[in-house]
Structures are given as structure tokens and as C-alpha cells.
Amino acid sequence: MLEMKRQINPVFSLLVAASVLCVLSCPAEYQYMRRNSSSEQAEMPRPPPPRPRPRPPPPAAPPHLIFIMVDDQGFADIGYHGSDIHTPALDRLAAEGVKLENYYVQPICSPSRSQLMTGRYQIHTGLQHSIIRSRQPLCLPADTPTLPERLAEAGYATHMVGKWHLGFCRPACLPAARGFQSFLGTLTGSGDHFSYQSCDDGQACGFDLHDGVRPAWEMTGNYSTALYIERVKRILRDHNPDQPLFLYLSLQAPHSPLQVPDNFLPHYDMHDNRLRRHYAAMLSYLDAGVGQVVQSLQTSGLYENSVLIYSSDNGGQPLSGGSNWPLRGGKGTYWEGGIRAVGFVHSPLLKRKASVSRALIHVSDWYPTLLGLAGYRQPLLGLDGHNQWATISEGRPSPRAEILFNIDPVSRKPGEPYDKALVLNGLGIWDTAVRAAIRAGDWKLLTGNVGDGDWVPPKADPEGPEQWRRLEKRRNTPGKSVWLFNVTADPYERSDLADSRPEVVKHLLSRLAEYNRTAVVARNPPDDPMADPELHGGVWGPWLDLDGHEGRSQGHGGGEARAAKRRRCKLCKLKSLLRKVGSRLQRSSIFI
């Protein structure tokens, strides 16, 4: 035993020494445990559980996109621009969102709509000249993807309500074939707001209201703005909020004919100008309708994740009650009154609300902007538009430095002296007899016949005994074909600087020439008599490729084709008459 003790003692001594050293040198956690332990019942500390790795936030759901385009609203014809027209709903939406005060469109209907739908300038789609007429065999190029087509690829439901005006000669040109899952509206540029009869230069008239691809005879008699707003409310009510929505509401108001339900006219009895009174009432009716759309967005649970864009398609038409004062010119011109538009963005998703943006923005920018919001990942090639969301939402500088408004080679009249237009006025760089307009930074250059450049005060009355009293007439030097303005310092285009700033003129003429080198051939086919609604049951609609091949109405064989078509349509005209009579007997007006 003694021998055993002798063997244990050294081991014991080593254990004791190790314990002492550990107490003196071990980490504080160990000493803390020793101080707080109680004999054998002391709990050993448990190591803290490993921290879970932070999970990335779930991706935000793509926003619902509501684009409202109105027809011929003047720059001055909204409450927040000081108008006498009552637009409380629009004023509130704009005040809570971002007002776009340097926002440009095109001077007439089809060009603005084509650039919205494609993100490309007119010179790159062949639509440089004028609108697409009702009997013209022309529409958006088939090889150019449209905005709703791209959004559908990104998982969006796509619906259109209202005016198309982008061609319908073939079934492949219709809204349903260009990306919209549903369509209620008109195909032509304008028509009666109640009867939906539309005439092309008074030579061909027909019914133009379509639900999908069928004529909506049963809806005749309902005011177009009310009809379209009701369809929008139904779409919002029935939509699955888990799927992103693209809704394009393209109202014909306040485009002529100037018609409105009678109960809105008394609001403007103080106007002695009949055109202005009806135009103002149409805008007030439109304003109330937009307010209903926003209310439906809220009640359907879509509002909080939505972006609403409001835009006119061009400037106001003074001949039809519109006002762009104090901007120069109006609809159909490249003066500021024809192309600077009312526009704003309203959305809970804006980072900088209740603000004004003076960034340079063009209607072609909505294509990449909306696709960016939708999370579209495929490359976007050949665009002229820019993604402006950071500019609008956060106030960042605009990615756009210039806008090509148009180059229209069809506009050049053969009789104009070529040498003077090119060598003298165009500095040998550009044929200034060609209608063209460009803005770069603060500068804006115009060439050719760019439209009536009068200033039209709001009290001017085209119907009164002193027609256009107080009208400020332009005073142009004979033979002049180049104008230059600093539109930041001079937004009313009263001071032409073409003679005093030749270096700026030279630079912008060079830019026009560079753009023109990228232009495709302008498409401006003559009207096709086979488009006449009388040959198609009294309805405007496609008349080519109906049997899988293109019908011929021009050149060899055209006369035989027309005669055969007329023979076949004797019965369809009778059917059309019966349908009209039947629809009048069964319809009930669902709106006042």
C-alpha cells in the first residue's frame, strides 16, 4: 500500500498543478462558470446555438402597370397648369406623384402610340409620315415586338380598352394579335362617342366598336368614356392580384367630335365658346372616370403595388376647344404646343413623391421603363427609348440627352428649290425642305414645314364674329426653313436664334443627317378601296389575308377582286342591317 501511495502521489500532484494553472490562465468564461457553480449540481455551459444565415428578402412582386393615354388634351388643359377646366382627380393624383414637366410625345395620334408600343422612333418603324388612315394597308411592323408582347413573356396579364389607331388591315395587326389578351375599343382614329360610326374623309363610313375581334353592336348608345371606364373596373374586379397586370386605357376623349352627356355641360355655362364648353365638359367627365379607376384599384387590392402613368398623345387642337397657351402651336405641329404633353406618374412605389421632374423624357421611354419595372430579363435591342424609372422615382439625372421628334421624307415637296434648302439654309449638311425636328439639351431645331406656329390664347374663338380674336400670328421670312430655340430659357419659342448661333445649327443639322442614315424606308401606301366598310357588313375591320393570302386591289386583277367582293357582300349588307335593327331592339343603355 505504501508503495502504491508513492506511485499515486506524483500523478496526483501533477493533476493539482494542472488545475491551478488552468484556473489562473483559462478564459474568463471558465472562471465565470467556476464562480457560479454549486458543488456537483453546477450545470456546464452550453455553447450558443449557431446563428442562422440571413435569408435574402423575397423578391418584390412585379408591379401592376396602368397606362392611361388620353386624346388631344392641351398642355394648358389641366387644373395644375392653371386651367379653368375642373380636373380634381387628376390634380390630386399628380400632386401625390411626380409631375413630368419636360415630357414630350409626337404631334399626332398614331406616331405617339407606335413609339409607346415599340420604344422606337418612327424612322425605325417606317411610320414617319402622318397617321395610319382607316383605309390604308399599313400597321405596326410584324417583326417589331410590342410592349404587351414583352410583358406577356414576363408573366403579365395584358388588357387594352379604348382607341387602337395602329392599323388593322390584316388580322395580324389587331390588338389581340399584338399581345393583348382582351380588347374593347375602336380601331380607327376617331368616331362618334355614342353611335361608334367612323368616317374616313367622309368617303367611307362604318361601325367601329369591337369586343375582341367581333363588332360590339349591342353596346351602341353608351358614351365611350363611360363604357371604357366600366370595362376597366370589371377587369380590375376580376383580376387575380397574384398575377401582374398591364392595363392600357386609351380614351378617345377629348378628341372630336365634341360630345358629352348633357349633365356635365352646365358646369361650363360661363363659356361663350361652344367648342371650349363641350371640350371642357369632356375633360371633366374623363377626370371623374380616372378617379373611379383609382378607386377600383384600391378596392381590388391592387393599388399598393401599382404604377399609374397618365399621358396625352399630343398637344391640344385649338380648332376643337383645346389650349396649349402660352406654348406655341398645337396638334399636328412640331412647335412645343404640339409635342410637349401633360404627363405624370402616380404610385405608392415612388421613392420621391409629391415632386416635379424637369428631366427630359419622351413617350418612347415608357417601353424600357415598364419592362424594367416588370423585371424583364431578355436583352432589348434596337430601342430608342431609355429606362427612366430612377429619374422619375428618385430624381436622378435623365439618361436621355436628346430627342429626335421625326424626319419625314414624304413631306418634301418636289417644287422646293433643292440648292437653297440644302446648300444655303442647310449649310451643305441637310436638306431643310424636309420636315424634321430634334431637341438636344436646351436646344431645339426645326426644318421644313413643321406646322402652324401661331400662339392661340384661351379666349380665342374660331366660331365668333371676330374669328381668332387676340390671335398672335407668326411672322416668318419668306423662304425660311430653319429655326433654332433655347427651349429651356424660351419655352414659348418667341426668340429664333438660327442666325445668331450658326455653330449650334450646324451641330444639330449634322445630328439629323446621322439619324437619317439609320432610317428605314417610309411606308405610306395609298388607300385601298377594298377597306370600305360597305364591303364588310358595315364594319371597319381587316380586309387583307382573310383567306390566308393577301387580297389584291391594286394593279393587275384588282378590278375583278373588287367586283367579286361586292357580289359576295350583297348578303352581308343585308345581314348587317338585320343585326343593327336587332341590336337596337334589345339593347338597353347602361350608362347615362
Wavefront OBJ file of the C-alpha trace (Angstrom):
o trace
v 0.000 0.000 0.000
v 2.783 2.363 0.887
v 4.385 1.591 -2.436
v 1.084 2.341 -4.217
v 0.717 5.687 -2.447
v 4.192 6.553 -3.536
v 3.196 5.824 -7.149
v -0.043 7.863 -6.963
v 1.297 10.953 -5.264
v 3.317 12.204 -8.243
v 0.279 11.757 -10.541
v -1.989 13.462 -8.052
v 0.453 16.304 -7.705
v 0.510 16.783 -11.463
v -3.325 16.924 -11.632
v -3.493 19.512 -8.863
v -0.843 21.626 -10.509
v -2.666 21.478 -13.849
v -5.927 22.577 -12.216
v -4.261 25.556 -10.586
v -2.648 26.595 -13.842
v -5.978 26.275 -15.697
v -7.783 28.459 -13.163
v -5.112 31.092 -13.491
v -4.853 31.013 -17.251
v -8.171 29.694 -18.681
v -10.611 32.080 -20.378
v -12.927 34.273 -18.354
v -15.925 32.118 -19.335
v -14.395 29.156 -17.481
v -13.658 31.248 -14.352
v -17.216 32.662 -14.520
v -18.530 29.088 -14.547
v -16.382 28.168 -11.547
v -17.566 31.180 -9.563
v -21.229 30.419 -10.229
v -21.202 26.659 -9.801
v -22.521 24.864 -6.708
v -20.798 21.528 -5.937
v -21.878 18.646 -8.190
v -25.119 20.275 -9.350
v -23.361 23.044 -11.328
v -24.510 23.000 -14.984
v -21.879 23.029 -17.645
v -22.401 25.989 -20.026
v -23.915 25.164 -23.392
v -22.309 26.735 -26.403
v -24.553 29.339 -28.041
v -26.529 27.956 -30.981
v -25.077 28.857 -34.368
v -26.617 31.967 -35.826
v -28.819 31.206 -38.838
v -27.542 32.648 -42.070
v -29.633 35.673 -43.053
v -32.025 34.807 -45.820
v -32.231 37.203 -48.737
v -35.519 39.115 -48.751
v -38.104 37.616 -51.079
v -38.100 39.318 -54.469
v -40.682 42.066 -54.728
v -43.690 41.100 -56.813
v -43.692 42.854 -60.195
v -45.953 45.905 -60.023
v -49.281 46.248 -61.774
v -48.870 48.728 -64.641
v -51.758 51.044 -65.554
v -51.132 53.287 -68.571
v -53.792 55.903 -69.334
v -53.448 57.725 -72.645
v -55.922 60.479 -73.464
v -56.542 62.019 -76.860
v -55.744 65.647 -77.758
v -55.573 67.103 -74.242
v -53.900 70.510 -74.399
v -50.879 71.334 -72.268
v -52.850 74.094 -70.540
v -55.984 71.974 -70.064
v -55.407 70.579 -66.597
v -56.022 72.178 -63.242
v -52.436 72.189 -62.001
v -51.381 74.166 -65.096
v -53.839 76.898 -64.156
v -56.732 75.789 -66.363
v -60.334 76.844 -65.835
v -61.288 73.213 -66.543
v -62.086 71.254 -63.384
v -59.835 68.178 -63.062
v -59.730 67.485 -59.287
v -58.959 63.751 -59.562
v -56.082 64.281 -61.984
v -54.751 67.188 -59.923
v -54.711 65.078 -56.760
v -53.033 62.099 -58.432
v -50.369 64.338 -59.952
v -49.813 66.235 -56.688
v -49.229 62.964 -54.816
v -46.980 61.581 -57.557
v -44.419 63.067 -59.950
v -45.420 65.717 -62.477
v -43.448 65.443 -65.723
v -42.860 68.999 -66.880
v -40.320 68.307 -69.623
v -42.214 65.420 -71.190
v -42.606 65.025 -74.950
v -44.820 62.990 -77.255
v -45.455 63.164 -81.013
v -47.721 65.765 -82.646
v -50.401 63.315 -83.842
v -52.080 60.084 -82.733
v -50.514 57.072 -84.460
v -46.873 58.172 -84.057
v -47.174 58.607 -80.283
v -48.932 55.269 -79.920
v -46.430 53.456 -82.132
v -43.494 54.711 -80.075
v -45.220 53.749 -76.827
v -45.819 50.237 -78.182
v -42.343 49.700 -79.689
v -39.885 52.001 -77.909
v -38.590 53.016 -81.337
v -38.575 56.261 -83.281
v -40.815 56.488 -86.345
v -37.793 56.476 -88.651
v -37.040 52.951 -87.408
v -40.520 51.507 -87.990
v -41.334 53.102 -91.357
v -44.170 55.187 -89.888
v -42.540 58.583 -90.424
v -45.424 60.143 -92.290
v -48.689 61.171 -90.706
v -51.250 58.892 -89.050
v -52.342 55.427 -90.194
v -55.518 56.104 -92.141
v -58.533 53.810 -91.889
v -58.303 52.557 -95.482
v -54.514 52.397 -95.569
v -52.974 48.881 -95.762
v -50.478 49.680 -93.022
v -49.838 48.786 -89.375
v -47.069 48.240 -86.844
v -44.239 46.146 -88.339
v -44.800 42.459 -87.630
v -41.137 41.918 -86.734
v -41.143 44.584 -84.013
v -42.098 43.163 -80.578
v -44.728 45.258 -78.830
v -44.816 46.252 -75.174
v -47.725 43.888 -74.291
v -45.996 41.023 -76.096
v -42.880 41.511 -73.981
v -44.903 41.896 -70.787
v -46.840 38.720 -71.544
v -43.479 36.927 -71.800
v -42.724 38.264 -68.299
v -45.920 36.687 -66.927
v -48.260 39.686 -67.145
v -51.953 39.636 -67.918
v -52.443 42.222 -70.669
v -55.684 44.099 -71.408
v -56.494 47.027 -73.656
v -59.528 49.287 -73.512
v -60.094 52.162 -75.933
v -58.566 53.549 -79.113
v -56.001 51.478 -81.072
v -55.205 53.557 -84.217
v -52.179 51.452 -85.149
v -53.589 49.761 -88.234
v -55.964 46.871 -88.777
v -55.697 45.899 -92.461
v -54.844 42.289 -91.522
v -55.960 40.143 -88.585
v -52.295 40.027 -87.530
v -52.430 43.807 -86.960
v -55.222 43.722 -84.375
v -54.606 44.291 -80.648
v -55.398 40.638 -79.912
v -52.593 39.605 -82.273
v -50.101 42.127 -80.862
v -50.034 40.969 -77.261
v -53.347 41.924 -75.650
v -55.390 39.119 -74.109
v -58.560 41.205 -74.254
v -59.657 44.288 -76.167
v -62.689 46.537 -76.107
v -62.445 49.641 -78.225
v -62.091 51.241 -81.633
v -59.626 50.542 -84.420
v -59.826 53.839 -86.328
v -58.641 57.294 -85.276
v -61.946 58.784 -84.211
v -65.681 58.300 -84.347
v -68.973 59.225 -82.778
v -68.768 58.716 -78.997
v -72.283 57.234 -78.857
v -73.013 55.547 -82.200
v -69.384 54.498 -82.944
v -69.797 55.432 -86.581
v -66.423 56.418 -88.006
v -65.778 58.057 -91.378
v -62.560 58.323 -93.343
v -62.547 61.739 -95.036
v -66.310 61.449 -95.439
v -65.794 58.920 -98.254
v -66.132 55.663 -96.318
v -68.094 55.209 -93.107
v -68.734 52.247 -90.865
v -69.267 50.925 -87.367
v -66.173 50.820 -85.167
v -66.552 49.272 -81.729
v -65.052 45.842 -81.129
v -65.107 43.439 -78.216
v -62.179 41.202 -79.041
v -62.475 40.660 -82.784
v -66.268 40.910 -83.061
v -68.317 44.068 -83.662
v -69.977 45.113 -80.381
v -73.293 46.276 -81.856
v -75.104 45.734 -78.559
v -73.027 48.437 -76.835
v -74.122 51.178 -79.232
v -75.624 54.205 -77.499
v -73.300 54.182 -74.492
v -70.882 57.087 -74.121
v -67.371 55.899 -74.967
v -65.615 57.189 -71.825
v -68.273 55.634 -69.560
v -68.194 52.369 -71.498
v -64.405 52.112 -71.264
v -64.265 53.014 -67.571
v -66.847 50.333 -66.775
v -64.823 47.721 -68.664
v -61.675 48.744 -66.773
v -63.478 48.437 -63.443
v -64.614 44.941 -64.404
v -61.086 43.919 -65.375
v -59.734 45.179 -62.046
v -62.515 43.496 -60.108
v -61.961 40.116 -61.777
v -58.160 40.161 -61.864
v -56.127 37.721 -59.759
v -53.856 40.003 -57.667
v -51.133 37.324 -57.621
v -50.534 37.869 -61.336
v -49.029 41.167 -62.501
v -51.339 43.222 -64.687
v -50.714 45.539 -67.639
v -53.786 47.618 -68.396
v -53.710 50.076 -71.305
v -56.641 52.511 -71.131
v -56.631 54.590 -74.308
v -59.511 57.064 -74.109
v -60.733 58.857 -77.231
v -61.811 61.872 -75.165
v -61.451 64.782 -75.539
v -60.854 64.183 -79.274
v -63.594 65.423 -81.600
v -66.453 65.020 -82.179
v -67.053 67.066 -79.048
v -69.738 65.042 -77.282
v -70.530 64.523 -73.623
v -73.586 63.531 -71.543
v -75.758 66.595 -71.029
v -75.449 66.607 -67.230
v -71.812 67.724 -67.474
v -72.421 70.741 -69.702
v -73.968 73.038 -67.028
v -70.595 73.120 -65.224
v -69.310 75.321 -68.058
v -72.266 77.564 -68.855
v -69.979 80.551 -68.301
v -68.156 79.779 -71.577
v -69.468 81.645 -74.594
v -67.230 79.491 -76.799
v -69.350 76.425 -77.630
v -66.351 74.306 -78.641
v -64.498 75.135 -75.454
v -67.582 74.406 -73.332
v -68.038 70.908 -74.758
v -64.317 70.174 -74.705
v -64.083 71.204 -71.041
v -67.074 69.057 -70.097
v -65.489 66.061 -71.838
v -62.313 66.512 -69.788
v -64.248 66.811 -66.540
v -66.115 63.602 -67.375
v -62.779 61.945 -68.153
v -61.353 63.204 -64.855
v -64.203 61.620 -62.893
v -63.646 58.358 -64.766
v -59.948 58.236 -63.891
v -60.910 58.795 -60.259
v -63.152 55.715 -60.481
v -60.270 53.680 -61.920
v -58.047 54.542 -58.958
v -60.852 53.756 -56.528
v -61.265 50.343 -58.207
v -57.521 49.734 -57.906
v -57.837 50.341 -54.173
v -60.924 48.202 -53.568
v -59.485 45.327 -55.597
v -56.288 45.297 -53.528
v -54.027 46.191 -56.461
v -53.249 49.799 -55.628
v -50.345 49.395 -53.196
v -48.291 47.543 -55.802
v -49.254 49.564 -58.850
v -47.745 52.225 -61.077
v -50.162 54.544 -62.898
v -48.936 56.649 -65.827
v -51.040 59.404 -67.377
v -50.210 60.950 -70.744
v -51.784 62.872 -73.573
v -50.938 61.572 -77.040
v -50.248 65.050 -78.476
v -50.982 68.694 -77.881
v -54.443 70.211 -77.899
v -56.288 71.201 -81.059
v -57.396 74.870 -80.795
v -59.904 74.277 -83.602
v -61.653 71.811 -81.280
v -61.553 73.705 -77.994
v -58.072 72.709 -76.774
v -55.490 75.108 -75.370
v -51.709 74.912 -75.157
v -51.234 78.566 -74.197
v -48.662 80.019 -73.729
v -46.892 77.330 -75.768
v -46.645 77.909 -79.492
v -48.657 75.880 -81.998
v -50.866 72.869 -81.420
v -51.736 69.379 -82.550
v -50.102 68.412 -85.829
v -47.109 70.731 -85.381
v -43.584 70.294 -84.047
v -43.820 73.509 -82.043
v -43.942 72.977 -78.277
v -47.738 73.180 -78.241
v -47.916 70.106 -80.441
v -45.402 67.869 -78.678
v -44.984 68.942 -75.042
v -47.610 66.949 -73.196
v -49.472 66.673 -69.930
v -47.965 63.715 -68.082
v -47.477 62.386 -64.559
v -46.739 59.183 -62.635
v -48.681 58.166 -59.540
v -47.609 55.204 -57.423
v -47.086 54.135 -53.793
v -43.796 52.666 -55.066
v -42.283 56.063 -55.865
v -39.358 56.902 -53.610
v -39.774 60.641 -54.136
v -43.451 61.577 -54.105
v -45.211 64.925 -54.417
v -42.490 66.274 -56.689
v -41.910 67.816 -60.092
v -39.495 66.331 -62.622
v -37.967 68.547 -65.283
v -35.889 65.708 -66.694
v -36.037 65.161 -70.447
v -38.477 62.272 -71.065
v -40.060 61.011 -74.287
v -43.012 58.719 -74.974
v -40.636 56.063 -76.375
v -39.071 55.790 -72.895
v -42.103 54.025 -71.427
v -41.284 50.799 -73.280
v -37.945 50.088 -71.496
v -39.144 51.752 -68.286
v -42.147 49.476 -67.883
v -40.202 46.391 -68.933
v -37.582 47.288 -66.333
v -40.275 47.530 -63.652
v -41.654 44.176 -64.818
v -38.275 42.520 -64.323
v -37.936 41.606 -67.996
v -34.522 39.946 -68.314
v -34.044 39.468 -72.047
v -31.837 41.955 -73.914
v -33.710 44.838 -75.513
v -32.072 45.607 -78.833
v -32.690 48.422 -81.269
v -34.553 50.680 -78.841
v -34.573 54.469 -78.942
v -36.202 54.759 -75.510
v -34.424 54.838 -72.148
v -35.356 53.371 -68.763
v -36.431 56.458 -66.803
v -37.639 54.865 -63.555
v -34.702 56.043 -61.414
v -35.128 59.518 -62.891
v -38.844 59.605 -62.087
v -38.837 57.768 -58.762
v -35.599 59.047 -57.229
v -34.857 62.274 -59.070
v -31.677 61.020 -60.725
v -30.448 62.668 -63.940
v -32.179 61.563 -67.097
v -30.257 59.072 -69.248
v -31.610 60.925 -72.279
v -29.645 63.819 -73.777
v -31.688 64.371 -76.947
v -34.926 63.502 -78.718
v -35.405 63.001 -82.425
v -39.002 64.052 -82.956
v -39.095 62.956 -86.577
v -37.654 63.029 -90.076
v -40.424 62.835 -92.666
v -39.025 62.436 -96.210
v -42.549 62.154 -97.651
v -43.145 65.763 -96.591
v -40.650 67.200 -99.076
v -42.373 68.953 -101.963
v -40.583 68.409 -105.279
v -41.057 72.040 -106.298
v -38.981 73.484 -103.462
v -35.519 74.705 -104.602
v -33.071 71.967 -103.643
v -29.950 74.139 -103.784
v -31.375 76.761 -101.450
v -32.744 74.188 -98.994
v -29.518 72.175 -98.840
v -26.628 74.479 -99.684
v -27.832 77.835 -98.348
v -30.155 77.011 -95.437
v -28.785 73.539 -94.734
v -25.089 74.504 -94.823
v -24.498 71.644 -97.233
v -25.352 69.160 -94.459
v -29.117 68.750 -94.502
v -31.976 69.309 -96.934
v -34.013 71.745 -94.864
v -37.083 71.320 -97.075
v -37.595 68.002 -95.251
v -39.843 68.263 -92.206
v -37.715 67.370 -89.182
v -37.306 68.305 -85.528
v -34.744 67.458 -82.873
v -34.013 68.530 -79.322
v -30.535 68.228 -77.778
v -30.042 69.558 -74.262
v -31.530 73.041 -74.134
v -31.628 73.409 -77.910
v -34.375 72.594 -80.381
v -34.030 72.736 -84.157
v -36.828 72.559 -86.728
v -36.632 72.308 -90.527
v -39.183 72.271 -93.333
v -42.921 72.758 -92.937
v -43.344 71.925 -89.253
v -46.919 73.192 -88.936
v -48.849 76.301 -87.942
v -46.749 78.294 -85.484
v -49.394 80.667 -84.119
v -49.911 81.326 -80.412
v -53.568 80.770 -79.535
v -54.794 82.435 -76.311
v -57.527 80.590 -74.386
v -60.129 83.247 -75.233
v -59.635 82.880 -78.989
v -62.894 81.773 -80.581
v -62.835 80.162 -84.052
v -66.641 80.457 -84.271
v -67.186 84.048 -83.184
v -67.798 87.051 -85.420
v -64.181 88.126 -84.845
v -62.637 84.758 -85.562
v -59.428 84.078 -83.623
v -59.513 87.474 -81.945
v -56.359 88.145 -79.938
v -54.575 85.534 -82.035
v -50.811 86.103 -82.289
v -49.796 85.337 -85.851
v -46.332 84.088 -86.654
v -44.159 86.249 -88.860
v -41.801 84.163 -90.967
v -39.319 85.416 -93.523
v -40.229 84.066 -96.983
v -38.123 81.036 -97.841
v -37.140 80.366 -94.238
v -36.740 76.667 -93.472
v -34.598 76.509 -90.280
v -35.494 77.576 -86.736
v -33.459 77.290 -83.536
v -34.658 77.866 -79.971
v -33.264 77.523 -76.478
v -36.442 75.930 -75.127
v -35.191 75.948 -71.531
v -34.784 79.723 -71.478
v -37.515 80.314 -74.084
v -40.163 77.552 -73.794
v -42.646 79.668 -75.783
v -40.363 79.772 -78.857
v -40.519 83.520 -79.324
v -36.819 84.110 -79.997
v -35.401 82.360 -83.073
v -31.617 82.055 -82.703
v -30.804 80.343 -86.020
v -28.901 83.343 -87.377
v -27.042 84.208 -84.162
v -25.939 80.661 -83.260
v -24.775 79.065 -86.533
v -22.484 76.633 -84.693
v -25.468 75.106 -82.864
v -27.445 74.935 -86.108
v -24.548 73.156 -87.806
v -24.235 70.620 -84.982
v -27.942 69.793 -84.937
v -28.148 69.550 -88.731
v -25.309 67.030 -88.511
v -27.251 65.072 -85.891
v -30.274 64.950 -88.210
v -28.059 63.623 -91.007
v -26.623 60.961 -88.683
v -30.078 59.825 -87.587
v -31.276 59.766 -91.179
v -28.567 57.254 -92.087
v -30.279 54.757 -89.736
v -33.792 55.339 -91.103
v -35.806 52.663 -92.874
v -37.861 53.422 -95.966
v -41.001 55.390 -95.115
v -44.176 53.371 -95.676
v -47.080 55.416 -96.992
v -49.212 53.193 -99.254
v -52.297 54.658 -100.952
v -55.739 53.975 -99.551
v -57.229 50.643 -100.549
v -60.857 50.805 -101.773
v -61.335 47.233 -100.569
v -61.242 48.543 -96.998
v -64.639 50.237 -97.396
v -66.941 49.007 -94.602
v -69.764 48.642 -97.133
v -67.901 45.568 -98.359
v -67.651 44.103 -94.857
v -71.086 44.262 -93.303
v -70.843 47.959 -92.481
v -67.966 47.419 -90.046
v -64.383 48.651 -90.020
v -62.067 45.657 -89.780
v -59.360 43.653 -91.547
v -59.762 43.190 -95.283
v -56.460 41.511 -96.250
v -55.239 37.957 -95.576
v -58.729 36.874 -94.549
v -58.396 33.637 -96.542
v -54.739 33.047 -95.758
v -53.432 35.154 -98.634
v -53.298 38.832 -99.393
v -56.209 40.217 -101.327
v -55.364 42.285 -104.392
v -56.990 45.606 -105.017
v -54.166 47.404 -106.792
v -52.646 46.576 -110.155
v -53.495 43.536 -112.248
v -56.595 41.719 -111.121
v -57.774 44.439 -108.762
v -60.990 45.173 -110.635
v -62.062 41.520 -110.695
v -61.343 41.181 -106.972
v -63.433 44.239 -106.162
v -66.327 43.054 -108.275
v -66.278 39.602 -106.698
v -66.127 41.107 -103.246
v -69.076 43.371 -103.964
v -71.133 40.436 -105.223
v -70.333 38.399 -102.115
v -71.216 41.286 -99.834
v -74.774 41.896 -101.004
v -75.910 39.299 -98.500
v -73.600 40.532 -95.746
v -75.008 44.060 -96.124
v -78.494 42.655 -95.542
v -77.227 40.725 -92.524
v -75.622 43.901 -91.236
v -78.924 45.757 -91.465
v -80.725 42.990 -89.567
v -78.037 42.979 -86.876
v -78.362 46.736 -86.443
v -82.155 46.546 -86.140
v -81.907 43.633 -83.727
v -79.316 45.323 -81.528
v -81.428 48.475 -81.306
v -84.430 46.448 -80.206
v -82.590 44.509 -77.500
v -80.043 46.953 -76.145
v -80.577 48.995 -73.012
v -78.396 51.988 -72.303
v -76.265 51.019 -69.327
v -74.792 54.475 -68.818
v -76.198 57.948 -68.673
l 1 2 3 4 5 6 7 8 9 10 11 12 13 14 15 16 17 18 19 20 21 22 23 24 25 26 27 28 29 30 31 32 33 34 35 36 37 38 39 40 41 42 43 44 45 46 47 48 49 50 51 52 53 54 55 56 57 58 59 60 61 62 63 64 65 66 67 68 69 70 71 72 73 74 75 76 77 78 79 80 81 82 83 84 85 86 87 88 89 90 91 92 93 94 95 96 97 98 99 100 101 102 103 104 105 106 107 108 109 110 111 112 113 114 115 116 117 118 119 120 121 122 123 124 125 126 127 128 129 130 131 132 133 134 135 136 137 138 139 140 141 142 143 144 145 146 147 148 149 150 151 152 153 154 155 156 157 158 159 160 161 162 163 164 165 166 167 168 169 170 171 172 173 174 175 176 177 178 179 180 181 182 183 184 185 186 187 188 189 190 191 192 193 194 195 196 197 198 199 200 201 202 203 204 205 206 207 208 209 210 211 212 213 214 215 216 217 218 219 220 221 222 223 224 225 226 227 228 229 230 231 232 233 234 235 236 237 238 239 240 241 242 243 244 245 246 247 248 249 250 251 252 253 254 255 256 257 258 259 260 261 262 263 264 265 266 267 268 269 270 271 272 273 274 275 276 277 278 279 280 281 282 283 284 285 286 287 288 289 290 291 292 293 294 295 296 297 298 299 300 301 302 303 304 305 306 307 308 309 310 311 312 313 314 315 316 317 318 319 320 321 322 323 324 325 326 327 328 329 330 331 332 333 334 335 336 337 338 339 340 341 342 343 344 345 346 347 348 349 350 351 352 353 354 355 356 357 358 359 360 361 362 363 364 365 366 367 368 369 370 371 372 373 374 375 376 377 378 379 380 381 382 383 384 385 386 387 388 389 390 391 392 393 394 395 396 397 398 399 400 401 402 403 404 405 406 407 408 409 410 411 412 413 414 415 416 417 418 419 420 421 422 423 424 425 426 427 428 429 430 431 432 433 434 435 436 437 438 439 440 441 442 443 444 445 446 447 448 449 450 451 452 453 454 455 456 457 458 459 460 461 462 463 464 465 466 467 468 469 470 471 472 473 474 475 476 477 478 479 480 481 482 483 484 485 486 487 488 489 490 491 492 493 494 495 496 497 498 499 500 501 502 503 504 505 506 507 508 509 510 511 512 513 514 515 516 517 518 519 520 521 522 523 524 525 526 527 528 529 530 531 532 533 534 535 536 537 538 539 540 541 542 543 544 545 546 547 548 549 550 551 552 553 554 555 556 557 558 559 560 561 562 563 564 565 566 567 568 569 570 571 572 573 574 575 576 577 578 579 580 581 582 583 584 585 586 587 588 589 590 591 592
